[in-house]
Amino acid sequence: MQALWIGQLDAGITLANRLGDTVSGQRWLAQRERLLGAFLRHFIQDGVVADHLNPDGSRDVKVRPNQLFTAPSFPPRSGAEWSEQSWRS
């Protein structure tokens, strides 16, 4: 879900900047950076993406299709790196 929010903020930032609304673009960029930082802190550990957080705050690292939505949130990697990372989780 957080990855979808990051994607929507990216779209909003792009649209705002194209329309000349730099105030909204900057505000949403700041929100995106905060959200991405929290996402990386809570959902990523040792290169493994958690599917969700359990009520006790622990990470559920079962592999599920919705984890693919997180890929655009990270720096580009080679196919080999993604494959290796996927198999480790």
C-alpha positions as YAML, in Angstrom:
chain: A
units: angstrom
residues:
- id: 1
  name: MET
  ca: [0.00, 0.00, 0.00]
- id: 2
  name: GLN
  ca: [2.83, 2.38, 0.87]
- id: 3
  name: ALA
  ca: [4.44, 1.73, -2.52]
- id: 4
  name: LEU
  ca: [1.18, 2.75, -4.21]
- id: 5
  name: TRP
  ca: [1.15, 6.01, -2.24]
- id: 6
  name: ILE
  ca: [4.73, 6.70, -3.33]
- id: 7
  name: GLY
  ca: [3.68, 6.14, -6.96]
- id: 8
  name: GLN
  ca: [0.70, 8.45, -6.60]
- id: 9
  name: LEU
  ca: [2.87, 11.15, -5.04]
- id: 10
  name: ASP
  ca: [5.31, 10.77, -7.97]
- id: 11
  name: ALA
  ca: [2.43, 11.30, -10.40]
- id: 12
  name: GLY
  ca: [1.16, 14.31, -8.44]
- id: 13
  name: ILE
  ca: [4.63, 15.86, -8.28]
- id: 14
  name: THR
  ca: [5.11, 15.46, -12.04]
- id: 15
  name: LEU
  ca: [1.69, 16.88, -12.83]
- id: 16
  name: ALA
  ca: [2.05, 19.80, -10.43]
- id: 17
  name: ASN
  ca: [5.46, 20.71, -11.84]
- id: 18
  name: ARG
  ca: [4.21, 20.51, -15.44]
- id: 19
  name: LEU
  ca: [1.32, 22.79, -14.56]
- id: 20
  name: GLY
  ca: [3.62, 25.25, -12.84]
- id: 21
  name: ASP
  ca: [2.32, 24.52, -9.31]
- id: 22
  name: THR
  ca: [5.74, 24.32, -7.72]
- id: 23
  name: VAL
  ca: [4.34, 24.88, -4.21]
- id: 24
  name: SER
  ca: [2.30, 21.66, -4.36]
- id: 25
  name: GLY
  ca: [5.14, 19.86, -6.14]
- id: 26
  name: GLN
  ca: [7.59, 20.74, -3.36]
- id: 27
  name: ARG
  ca: [5.10, 19.87, -0.60]
- id: 28
  name: TRP
  ca: [4.37, 16.48, -2.16]
- id: 29
  name: LEU
  ca: [8.07, 15.85, -2.73]
- id: 30
  name: ALA
  ca: [8.72, 16.40, 0.99]
- id: 31
  name: GLN
  ca: [5.86, 14.00, 1.83]
- id: 32
  name: ARG
  ca: [7.25, 11.45, -0.62]
- id: 33
  name: GLU
  ca: [10.69, 11.61, 0.98]
- id: 34
  name: ARG
  ca: [9.22, 11.10, 4.47]
- id: 35
  name: LEU
  ca: [7.08, 8.20, 3.26]
- id: 36
  name: LEU
  ca: [9.97, 6.57, 1.41]
- id: 37
  name: GLY
  ca: [12.22, 6.88, 4.47]
- id: 38
  name: ALA
  ca: [9.60, 5.23, 6.70]
- id: 39
  name: PHE
  ca: [8.99, 2.53, 4.09]
- id: 40
  name: LEU
  ca: [12.69, 1.71, 3.87]
- id: 41
  name: ARG
  ca: [13.04, 1.66, 7.68]
- id: 42
  name: HIS
  ca: [10.02, -0.53, 8.35]
- id: 43
  name: PHE
  ca: [9.61, -2.73, 5.29]
- id: 44
  name: ILE
  ca: [13.15, -3.40, 4.01]
- id: 45
  name: GLN
  ca: [15.77, -5.42, 5.86]
- id: 46
  name: ASP
  ca: [18.83, -7.07, 4.34]
- id: 47
  name: GLY
  ca: [17.40, -6.47, 0.87]
- id: 48
  name: VAL
  ca: [14.16, -8.34, 1.63]
- id: 49
  name: VAL
  ca: [10.84, -6.53, 1.22]
- id: 50
  name: ALA
  ca: [8.21, -7.29, 3.84]
- id: 51
  name: ASP
  ca: [4.68, -7.78, 2.56]
- id: 52
  name: HIS
  ca: [3.17, -6.08, 5.60]
- id: 53
  name: LEU
  ca: [3.73, -5.39, 9.27]
- id: 54
  name: ASN
  ca: [2.01, -7.59, 11.81]
- id: 55
  name: PRO
  ca: [0.08, -6.05, 14.75]
- id: 56
  name: ASP
  ca: [3.15, -6.56, 16.96]
- id: 57
  name: GLY
  ca: [5.31, -4.60, 14.48]
- id: 58
  name: SER
  ca: [7.16, -7.64, 13.13]
- id: 59
  name: ARG
  ca: [7.64, -7.94, 9.38]
- id: 60
  name: ASP
  ca: [5.81, -10.58, 7.33]
- id: 61
  name: VAL
  ca: [8.29, -11.56, 4.60]
- id: 62
  name: LYS
  ca: [6.17, -14.10, 2.76]
- id: 63
  name: VAL
  ca: [6.44, -13.49, -0.98]
- id: 64
  name: ARG
  ca: [3.21, -12.14, -2.45]
- id: 65
  name: PRO
  ca: [2.46, -10.58, -5.85]
- id: 66
  name: ASN
  ca: [1.71, -7.12, -4.45]
- id: 67
  name: GLN
  ca: [5.39, -6.78, -3.49]
- id: 68
  name: LEU
  ca: [6.09, -6.11, -7.17]
- id: 69
  name: PHE
  ca: [4.56, -2.65, -6.66]
- id: 70
  name: THR
  ca: [7.58, -1.77, -4.51]
- id: 71
  name: ALA
  ca: [10.10, -2.17, -7.38]
- id: 72
  name: PRO
  ca: [9.72, 1.36, -8.83]
- id: 73
  name: SER
  ca: [10.49, 2.82, -5.39]
- id: 74
  name: PHE
  ca: [14.10, 1.64, -5.45]
- id: 75
  name: PRO
  ca: [17.18, 2.53, -7.48]
- id: 76
  name: PRO
  ca: [17.60, 0.52, -10.70]
- id: 77
  name: ARG
  ca: [19.27, -2.87, -10.35]
- id: 78
  name: SER
  ca: [20.30, -5.51, -12.77]
- id: 79
  name: GLY
  ca: [18.00, -8.46, -13.41]
- id: 80
  name: ALA
  ca: [20.48, -10.76, -11.71]
- id: 81
  name: GLU
  ca: [20.37, -8.71, -8.52]
- id: 82
  name: TRP
  ca: [16.54, -8.74, -8.44]
- id: 83
  name: SER
  ca: [16.44, -12.48, -9.12]
- id: 84
  name: GLU
  ca: [18.96, -13.24, -6.40]
- id: 85
  name: GLN
  ca: [17.12, -11.02, -3.94]
- id: 86
  name: SER
  ca: [13.76, -12.59, -4.78]
- id: 87
  name: TRP
  ca: [15.00, -16.11, -4.21]
- id: 88
  name: ARG
  ca: [16.55, -15.19, -0.85]
- id: 89
  name: SER
  ca: [13.21, -14.04, 0.49]
...
